[in-house]
């Protein structure tokens, strides 16, 4: 219960700060409303929570990481807005609400995503109480995780893989980049802010890598077995878009075995990091069992 309360309180704090960052912008009102529409639509906030949980693992002041946590969620939200566009996944629903382009039009949705992506870096650059060398490292690693070597690369590979029979290696490349790199960055950022030793950063990176794959496998499972009401978007979209998934490649039983493997490995590396890991272990269990 204490861990659940911790995560609930931190999630509320992140959501309050996200809204504040956008409302204080000197920007066109329509743009701000479009950015806020998707930012305030809810979600698990797993990426900012991973950063804050990592700071907690090193017993550091959580306020130090709040700007970076918000920046991460801005970039994640931009990616969802763009993923939903007619030229990409062409989705009508996101988190139980009409997608951004359905409400504001395609052009404004693109600009809202652009605004969230670029503003994220300003939020880190302007963050108080972070030394300049750490800011540079945080910004450089975020650009790498979100850009053409990270999330964007995964999105491209995902689109190019539609309608093709992919190997497990090719599928893992997609998910390590499209989903995993930003999850890994969230943990890395917490470690950088906490001043973690290189060996700890290495163990935490391996932990986050396995957690990222587990997260995506669970996503693939939910696209078949999940409840549309709980997920907040149309299920079966992977099949409709002719995408290779873990269940289609390994069978549903095989996908669930793979999920258990990656959760086990994530916890093993987390233990090796030798930190106060109660919250991060709880997040592992959440990823393994989530229903939305």
C-alpha positions as CSV (number, residue, x, y, z in Angstrom):
1,X,0.0,0.0,0.0
2,X,2.9,2.4,0.7
3,X,4.3,1.8,-2.7
4,X,0.9,2.3,-4.4
5,X,0.5,5.5,-2.5
6,X,4.0,6.7,-3.5
7,X,3.2,6.0,-7.2
8,X,-0.2,7.6,-7.0
9,X,1.2,10.8,-5.3
10,X,4.0,11.1,-7.8
11,X,1.7,10.5,-10.8
12,X,-0.6,13.3,-9.6
13,X,2.4,15.6,-9.1
14,X,3.7,14.9,-12.6
15,X,0.3,15.6,-14.1
16,X,-0.1,18.9,-12.3
17,X,3.4,20.0,-13.5
18,X,2.7,18.9,-17.0
19,X,-0.4,21.1,-17.2
20,X,1.5,24.0,-15.6
21,X,4.3,23.9,-18.1
22,X,1.9,24.2,-21.0
23,X,-0.4,26.8,-19.5
24,X,2.5,29.1,-18.9
25,X,3.7,29.1,-22.5
26,X,3.4,32.3,-24.6
27,X,1.9,30.4,-27.5
28,X,-1.4,30.4,-29.6
29,X,-4.3,29.3,-27.5
30,X,-5.4,26.6,-30.0
31,X,-1.9,25.1,-29.9
32,X,-1.9,25.0,-26.1
33,X,-5.3,23.4,-26.0
34,X,-4.2,20.7,-28.5
35,X,-1.1,20.0,-26.5
36,X,-3.0,19.9,-23.2
37,X,-5.8,17.7,-24.7
38,X,-3.4,14.8,-25.2
39,X,-1.2,15.5,-22.2
40,X,-4.2,15.5,-19.9
41,X,-5.9,12.5,-21.4
42,X,-4.5,10.2,-18.7
43,X,-2.2,7.2,-19.1
44,X,0.0,5.1,-16.9
45,X,2.8,7.7,-16.8
46,X,5.2,4.8,-16.5
47,X,8.2,6.7,-17.9
48,X,8.2,9.6,-15.5
49,X,7.4,7.2,-12.6
50,X,10.4,5.1,-13.6
51,X,12.7,8.2,-13.3
52,X,11.2,9.2,-10.0
53,X,11.4,5.6,-8.7
54,X,15.1,5.4,-9.7
55,X,15.8,8.6,-7.7
56,X,13.9,7.0,-4.8
57,X,16.1,3.9,-5.1
58,X,19.1,6.2,-4.5
59,X,17.3,8.0,-1.7
60,X,17.6,11.4,-3.5
61,X,15.2,14.4,-3.5
62,X,12.5,13.6,-6.0
63,X,11.9,17.3,-6.9
64,X,15.2,17.3,-8.7
65,X,13.9,14.9,-11.3
66,X,10.4,16.4,-11.8
67,X,11.3,18.6,-14.9
68,X,13.0,15.7,-16.6
69,X,10.1,13.4,-15.8
70,X,7.7,15.9,-17.4
71,X,10.0,16.3,-20.5
72,X,9.9,12.5,-21.0
73,X,6.1,12.4,-20.8
74,X,5.9,15.3,-23.3
75,X,8.0,13.4,-25.8
76,X,6.0,10.2,-25.2
77,X,2.7,12.1,-25.7
78,X,4.0,13.7,-29.0
79,X,4.9,10.2,-30.3
80,X,1.3,9.0,-29.5
81,X,-0.3,12.0,-31.3
82,X,1.9,11.3,-34.4
83,X,1.4,7.5,-34.2
84,X,-2.4,8.0,-34.3
85,X,-2.3,10.2,-37.5
86,X,-4.0,8.9,-40.7
87,X,-0.6,8.6,-42.4
88,X,0.6,6.4,-39.5
89,X,-1.7,4.0,-37.5
90,X,-4.9,5.9,-38.4
91,X,-6.5,5.5,-34.9
92,X,-9.7,7.1,-33.9
93,X,-9.4,6.5,-30.1
94,X,-6.6,7.1,-27.6
95,X,-7.2,6.5,-23.8
96,X,-10.9,6.3,-24.4
97,X,-11.1,9.7,-26.1
98,X,-11.1,10.8,-29.8
99,X,-7.5,11.1,-31.0
100,X,-5.9,14.5,-31.3
101,X,-6.4,14.9,-35.1
102,X,-10.1,13.9,-34.7
103,X,-10.6,16.9,-32.4
104,X,-8.2,19.6,-33.7
105,X,-7.5,18.5,-37.3
106,X,-4.5,16.8,-38.8
107,X,-2.3,19.9,-39.2
108,X,-2.9,21.1,-35.6
109,X,-2.2,17.6,-34.2
110,X,1.1,17.5,-36.1
111,X,2.0,20.9,-34.6
112,X,0.9,19.9,-31.1
113,X,3.3,17.0,-31.3
114,X,6.0,19.2,-32.7
115,X,5.5,21.6,-29.8
116,X,5.6,18.9,-27.1
117,X,8.8,17.4,-28.6
118,X,10.7,20.6,-28.8
119,X,9.5,22.1,-25.5
120,X,10.7,19.0,-23.7
121,X,14.3,20.0,-24.3
122,X,13.6,23.5,-23.1
123,X,12.1,22.2,-19.9
124,X,15.4,20.3,-19.1
125,X,17.6,23.2,-20.2
126,X,15.7,25.6,-17.8
127,X,15.5,23.1,-14.9
128,X,16.7,24.5,-11.6
129,X,19.2,22.7,-9.4
130,X,20.7,20.5,-12.1
131,X,24.4,21.2,-12.8
132,X,25.2,22.1,-16.5
133,X,27.3,19.0,-17.2
134,X,24.4,16.8,-16.1
135,X,21.9,18.8,-18.1
136,X,24.1,18.3,-21.2
137,X,24.2,14.6,-20.6
138,X,20.5,14.4,-20.0
139,X,19.7,16.3,-23.2
140,X,22.1,14.3,-25.3
141,X,20.9,11.0,-24.1
142,X,17.2,12.0,-24.5
143,X,17.8,13.1,-28.1
144,X,19.5,9.7,-28.8
145,X,16.7,7.8,-27.2
146,X,13.9,9.7,-28.9
147,X,15.6,10.3,-32.3
148,X,16.7,8.4,-35.4
149,X,18.8,6.0,-33.3
150,X,16.0,5.3,-30.9
151,X,12.3,5.7,-30.9
152,X,12.0,7.1,-34.5
153,X,14.1,4.2,-35.8
154,X,11.8,1.7,-34.1
155,X,8.8,3.5,-35.6
156,X,10.3,3.3,-39.1
157,X,11.1,-0.4,-38.7
158,X,7.6,-1.0,-37.4
159,X,6.0,0.6,-40.5
160,X,8.4,-1.1,-42.9
161,X,7.6,-4.5,-41.2
162,X,3.9,-4.3,-41.8
163,X,2.7,-7.2,-44.0
164,X,6.0,-8.9,-43.7
165,X,7.1,-12.1,-41.8
166,X,9.6,-10.8,-39.4
167,X,12.1,-12.8,-37.3
168,X,12.2,-12.6,-33.6
169,X,15.4,-10.6,-33.9
170,X,13.8,-8.1,-36.2
171,X,10.7,-7.8,-33.9
172,X,12.9,-7.2,-30.9
173,X,14.8,-4.5,-32.8
174,X,11.5,-2.7,-33.3
175,X,10.4,-2.9,-29.7
176,X,13.9,-2.2,-28.2
177,X,13.8,1.1,-30.2
178,X,10.2,2.1,-30.5
179,X,9.3,1.4,-26.8
180,X,12.4,0.3,-25.0
181,X,14.8,3.3,-25.6
182,X,12.6,5.8,-23.9
183,X,11.9,3.4,-20.9
184,X,15.7,2.9,-20.7
185,X,16.3,6.6,-20.8
186,X,13.8,7.2,-17.9
187,X,15.9,4.9,-15.7
188,X,19.2,6.3,-17.0
189,X,18.1,9.8,-16.3
190,X,17.2,9.0,-12.7
191,X,20.7,7.4,-12.3
192,X,22.5,10.4,-13.8
193,X,20.6,12.7,-11.5
194,X,21.4,10.5,-8.5
195,X,25.1,10.3,-9.3
196,X,25.0,6.6,-9.7
197,X,28.3,4.7,-10.2
198,X,29.0,3.3,-13.7
199,X,28.5,-0.3,-12.6
200,X,25.1,0.6,-11.2
201,X,24.1,2.5,-14.4
202,X,25.1,-0.6,-16.4
203,X,22.9,-2.9,-14.2
204,X,20.0,-0.4,-14.3
205,X,20.3,-0.2,-18.1
206,X,20.0,-3.9,-18.4
207,X,17.0,-3.9,-16.0
208,X,15.3,-1.2,-18.1
209,X,16.1,-3.0,-21.4
210,X,14.3,-6.2,-20.2
211,X,11.5,-4.2,-18.7
212,X,10.9,-2.4,-22.0
213,X,10.6,-5.7,-23.9
214,X,8.2,-7.0,-21.2
215,X,6.1,-3.9,-21.6
216,X,5.8,-4.4,-25.3
217,X,5.0,-8.1,-25.1
218,X,2.2,-7.3,-22.6
219,X,1.0,-4.7,-25.1
220,X,0.9,-7.3,-27.8
221,X,-1.0,-9.7,-25.6
222,X,-3.5,-7.0,-24.6
223,X,-4.2,-6.2,-28.2
224,X,-5.7,-9.7,-28.4
225,X,-7.0,-10.5,-24.9
226,X,-7.5,-7.0,-23.6
227,X,-10.8,-5.1,-22.9
228,X,-11.4,-2.2,-25.2
229,X,-13.1,-0.4,-22.3
230,X,-10.0,-0.7,-20.1
231,X,-7.4,-0.1,-22.8
232,X,-9.2,3.0,-24.2
233,X,-8.6,2.2,-27.8
234,X,-9.6,-0.3,-30.5
235,X,-8.2,-3.8,-29.9
236,X,-7.1,-6.0,-32.7
237,X,-5.3,-3.1,-34.5
238,X,-2.1,-5.1,-34.8
239,X,-3.9,-7.8,-36.8
240,X,-5.8,-5.2,-38.9
241,X,-2.5,-3.5,-39.7
242,X,-0.8,-6.8,-40.6
243,X,1.8,-6.3,-37.9
244,X,4.0,-9.2,-36.6
245,X,3.6,-9.4,-32.8
246,X,5.0,-11.7,-30.1
247,X,1.8,-13.8,-30.0
248,X,1.7,-14.2,-33.8
249,X,5.4,-15.2,-33.9
250,X,5.6,-17.3,-30.7
251,X,1.9,-18.2,-30.1
252,X,0.1,-16.7,-27.1
253,X,1.6,-19.3,-24.7
254,X,5.1,-18.5,-26.1
255,X,4.6,-14.8,-25.7
256,X,3.5,-15.2,-22.1
257,X,6.6,-17.3,-21.4
258,X,8.8,-14.6,-23.0
259,X,7.1,-12.0,-20.8
260,X,7.9,-14.0,-17.7
261,X,11.5,-14.4,-18.8
262,X,12.1,-10.7,-19.3
263,X,10.4,-9.8,-16.0
264,X,12.6,-12.3,-14.2
265,X,15.8,-10.9,-15.9
266,X,14.7,-7.3,-15.2
267,X,14.5,-8.2,-11.5
268,X,17.8,-10.0,-11.5
269,X,19.6,-7.0,-12.9
270,X,17.8,-4.7,-10.5
271,X,19.0,-6.7,-7.6
272,X,22.5,-6.5,-8.9
273,X,22.3,-2.7,-8.9
274,X,22.3,-2.8,-5.1
275,X,19.8,0.0,-4.6
276,X,16.6,0.4,-2.6
277,X,14.5,-1.4,-5.2
278,X,11.0,-1.8,-3.7
279,X,9.2,0.7,-6.0
280,X,11.1,-0.4,-9.1
281,X,10.3,-4.1,-8.4
282,X,6.6,-3.1,-7.9
283,X,6.7,-1.4,-11.3
284,X,8.0,-4.7,-12.8
285,X,5.0,-6.5,-11.4
286,X,2.7,-3.8,-12.7
287,X,4.1,-4.2,-16.2
288,X,3.7,-7.9,-16.1
289,X,0.1,-7.9,-15.0
290,X,-1.4,-4.6,-16.3
291,X,-4.8,-4.8,-18.1
292,X,-4.6,-1.4,-19.9
